[in-house]
Amino acid sequence: MVAARLRRVASNARELLRRVVERRGYERETAVIIAKCVIASTGAWLLGTLLGGSSQIGFAPFSALLVVRPSVYGSVLQSLRYVPAVFLGALIAGLTGLTVGLNVWFFALAVLVAMVAGQFTVFGDQGKQIPVVASFALAGGTAGSLTDMGTLLLMVLVGAGSAVVTNTVFAPAIRFRDAESAVLDFADGLRDLCREMAEALREGGEGLGDAEYWGRVAKGFDNTERNAREVVSQQEYRARLNPRRILEGPVPKRAPKSYYGWILALGRSSRHIQSLIRTLRAANGGRTRFPEPGDAFLREFAPLLNAAADAFDAVHEAGEPERDTVSPDLDSCLEGGLRLIDRTRERMRQDWDSERWPVHSAMLTDLERLFEELQEGHENSEEGAPGGAAG
């Protein structure tokens, strides 16, 4: 039994190693971080030993481990927060230890002051190091000696410097192609859903049997949008202060902004599809006071969904996020789609159905807004807001 378990562990380890070697992904990113942590902490310890900081040598590798990040920018940012936080913690400890001495009341007061100082947002996540350093320095007796305090601060600088140098030497590759792929994959997912819905609605009301499934797929686009933003944000942070830019050339100025803009346009488009599907599900399930859309209208609506699918396909094929202007293919798809909607509305007015007009009109409005969102894709790219921060 033990032998079988060991074989499973060995097999899992080999599979993990294979994924790390053969393809990019979470496993490789984790392996790289681990390697950088080992190199930075070992280098900090060796340098600290050479500088004769034996009494406080532990702070060198400790600091290196806290400052290592996936990107050069993230490492520099953390060091600019961590080092001042440690200096402030040491200052609080020194003012206590060198002036009034150490007793339980002054220890508690020093930790309280350090905890309050650590709440300032300028220190970010490193604010918690202020009370940590103050406590260590006071409890360990370091705060009573200027020499020990100076050695502690020197070791902190050694550790932070080792981490920044390691991150710079092993700077991550800048892959805005990954960001572009995230945007285009988003467009592909929307295209495929529109195409599937169009195929089903050619059968009229009988094609609404998959409406619940469409709803689940459409809801998944919320995660797709978040993931796409995260990919773009990650590559944007990788590019900052990255020495590889000297070798690989500068990052296109509008690349991140363009990707964010198109993610915004596709995200809004997905919400119009979600609204359209909610209308179909509610009418089909009898959960609304309006009747189910007519068979003839649904068959007429199918080409409109195909036009939307063609527009999403044009976003991919023309590489819209990389373009300064709307491609002729996308422009043609959008103009054609809006014309189809206008013609459908005109026929609805000629064959007036007051009972079904609200639900038919709502469906057309959702699709019309979808086309308008894609029209504004390039405008969004000029003012696209960055997503969440990356390390």
N, C-alpha and C positions, 0 to 999 in steps of 0.2 A: 504493500500500500504506500509506504514511504517512497519506494523507488518509483512508483507510478506518478506520485506527486512531484518528485524531483524532475522526472522527464517532462511533465507538463510545464513546470517552471522554466526548464531549459528551452523547451519549444517556444514558449511565449517570449522569452528573452531573445531568441534568434529572430522571431518574427518582428519584434520591436526594433532590433538592430537593422534588419532588412529595410524596414520602413524609413528609418533614419537615413540610411545610406542611399536608397533608391529614389525617394521623392521628398519634395518640400511639404511641410505641414507642421502640425502642432508638435509631433514627436521630435522633428529635427530642430525646431525652434527651442524646445526644452533642452535638448542635448547641447546646443550651442551655448545657452545661458549657463548650464552646469559647467561646461568647459571654461567659459570666461570667468566664472566665479572661482574655480580652482586656480586658474592662472593668476588672477588678480590678487587673491588672498595669499597665495604662496609667494608671489613677488613682493607683496607688502611686508610679509613676515621676514623675508630675507633682507630687504632693504632696511627694515626697522632694526634688525639684529646688527647690521653693519654700522648703523648710526648710534649704536649703544643704548638703545631704549629698552633695555631688558626689564626694567621695573614696570613699564606700561606697554610692553610689546603686544599684548593681546588686543589693544585698540586698533592696531594697524590692519590685521586681517579682518577683524570685526567690521571696521569702517569700509573696507573694500567690498565685503559681501553686501553691505547695505546700499552701496552706490551703483553697483553693476546693474545695467538695464539692457533691454534689447537694442536700443538705438543710442548713438553717440549723444544726440540732443537730450535724451532722457537721463543719461548718466551725468552730463554736465549740469542739467537742471537739478538733479537730486544732490549733487555735490555742493551746489550753490545754496541749497537749503540745509543740508546736513551739517556742513562745516560751521556756519554761523550758529546753528542750534546747539552744537557741542560747545562752541566758544561761550555762548550765553549760559549754558548749564554749568560750565567750569567757572565762569565769572561769579555766578550765584553761590556756588560751593566755596570759591576762594574768599569772597567777601565774608562768608560765615566763618569758615575755618581759620582764616588769618586774622580776624578782628576779635570776634567774641568767643571763639572756641566752639567746641562741639558738646552739646547736651541734647536731651530728648526734645526739649521745646524748640530750640533753634534748628534742630534737624527737621522737625515737622514744619516749622515756618519756612525753611529754605525749600523743602519739597513743595509746599503749597504755592510759593511764589513761582517756582519752576513749572508747576502744573498750569498755573494761570498764563504764564508766558507762552507755554506750548500751544495754547488755543489760538494764537494769532495765525491767520490764514497764510501769511507770508512764508511760514515754514512748511506748509502743506502737511504731508504725512510724517515728515521728519520732526514735527513739533514735539512728538512724544519722546524724542531723544534728550530734550532739555531736562526733564525730571530724572530720566535714567542716568545721565552723566552726573548730575548734581548728587544723586543718591550714592552712586558708586564712589565718587570722589570724596564725599563726606564720610561714608561708612568705612571706606578702605584707608582713610588717613591721608589720601593724596591732597586733599584741600588744605592741609596744614603746611605744605611745603611748596614754595615757588618753583623749585627745581622739578619736583614730580609733576606739578601742573603744566609746566612748560613741556616736559617730556610727553605727557598725555596728549597735549595739543599737537605736538610734532608728529606723533604716531597717527593721529587722526588725519593730518594732512598727507602723510605718506600713504595711508590706506585709500583715501579719496583720490589722490593722484594716481595711484596704481590702477584703480578701477577705470578712471577716465582714459588713461593711456591704453589699457587693455581693450576697452571698447573702441578706441580710435584705430588701433592696429587691426582689430578684427571687426571693422565696421561692416554692417549688413549691406547686402546688395540692394540697390534701389530698383524696385520692380513696379513701375506704374502700369506695366502691361497687365499685372494682376488686378489693379484697380479698374482698368478698362474692361477686363473680362468680367469682373463683378457686375458692372453696369450692363454690359451686353447680355449676360446670362439672365439678369432681371428682365430685360426686354424680351428675351426668348421665352421665359416663363409666361409672361402676359400674352405673347403671341399664341403660344400653344393652347392656353385656356380659351382665348377668343375663337380660335379655329375649332376647337372641340365643341364649344357652345353653338357655333354657327352650323356645324354638321348636324347636331341634334335638333336644332330649331327648324331645319328644313322639313322635319316631320310634323311640324305644328305642335299642338298641345301634347302629343305623345312623347315628344322629345324632352319634356320637363322632368322626366323620372330621375335624371342625374343632378337635379338642382341642389340637393343636399351636398353631394360630392363637390360640385362647383364651389359651393360656399366654403367648404373646408380648404380647398385649394387656394381660393382667393384670400382667405384669412392668413394663410401661410406667407403671403407676400409682405405682411408686416415684418416678419422675421427676415425675409429676403432684403428688405430695405435697410433694416438695422445692420445686417451683416455686410451689405455693400458699403454703407457708410464707414463701418469699422475697418474694412479693407483699405479704403481710400485714406482714412485717417492714419492708419498704420504706415502706409507708404509715404505719406506726407511727413510724418515724424522721422521716418528713416532718412529722408533726404536732408533734413536740417543738420547743419554742421558736419555732414558726412564727407570725409575726405575723398571718397570715391567719385564725388562730383567733379573733381579736378581731372580725373582720368576719363570718366564717362561723359563729360560735358554737363552743362547746366540743365536742371529740370525745366521743361517748358513752363513758362510763367502761368499759363491759364489751365494747365493740366488738372491740378486738384480742384480748382474752382469749377471747371467744366464738368468734372465727374460729379461733384456735389449737386450742381444744377440739374443734371440729367437724372440723378437719383431722386431729387425733389419732384421732377416732372413725372417720372415713372411711378413714384409713390402715390402722388395725387391721382394718377390714372388708375392705379390699382384700387383706390378707394371708390372711384366711380364705378368700376366693375363690381366691387363688393355691394354697392348700393343697388346696381342693376339686378344682381343675383338675389338680394333681399326682396326686391319687388317681385321677382319671379317666384321665389319660395313662398312668400306670404300669399300671393294670389293663388298659387297652385294648391297650397295647404288650407285654403279657406280661412286664413288668419287676418283677413282684411275685409272691409266692407265693400271693396271694389271687386268686380268679377275677374276671372282668369283672362289673360290676353287672348284675343281671338286667334284661331288657327291661321287665318289668312295673314294677319298682322305678323305673327311669329315667323311665318315663311318669308315674309317680306323683310323682316328684321335680320334674318340670317346673313344676307349679303352685306349688311351694315357691319356686323361683327367680323365678317371676312375682311372688310375694308380696314377695320381696326387692326386685325391681325397683320395685314399687309403693311400698315404703318409701323407697327412694332418690328416687323421684319426689316423694313427699310432703315430703322434706327441701327440695327445690327450690321446689315450689309454695307451701308454707307459709312459706318464708323462715326456716327454723329458726334460722340463726345470729343473726337479729335478735330472736328471741323470748326472753322470760324463762322460759317454761314450754313443755313439749312440746305441739305443736298436736294437736287432736283427730284430725285425719287421720293424722298419723304414729303417734299412740298406737294408733289403730284398726288400722293396717297391721301394727304390731309385734305386737299382741295376736293378731290373726288369723293371722299367720305362725307364731307360737309354738304356737298351737292346732293348726294343720295339722301341724307337726312332731310334736306329742304324738300326734295321731291316726295318723300314719304309723308311729310307733314301736309303737303298740298293735297295728296290723295286722301289723307284722313279728313281734311276739311270737305272734300267733295263727297266722300262716303261717310257722312257724319254718324258717329255712334256715341251719343252722349253718355251712355252707361260705361263704355270702356275707354272713353277719351282720357280720363285722368291717368290710368295705368299705362296706356300707350304713350302718352305725352311724357310721363316720368321716365320711361325707358329711353325715349329719344333724347331727352335732356341729359341723362347720364352719359350717353354715348357722345353727344355733341360736346359736352364738357371734357370728355376724354381727349377728343381731337384737339380741343383748344389748349389743353395742358401740353400736348406734344408740340403744338405750334410755339408755345412759350418756352420750350426746352432750352433753346439757345439764349433767350433772355435770362432764364434762371441761372445759366452757367456764368453769366457776367456778374451775378450777385449771390452765387451759391454760398451758403453758410457752412463752415466746417462742422464735422461731427464731433464725437467725443475724443478725448485725448488718448494718446497711445504712449507706451513707455519708451 
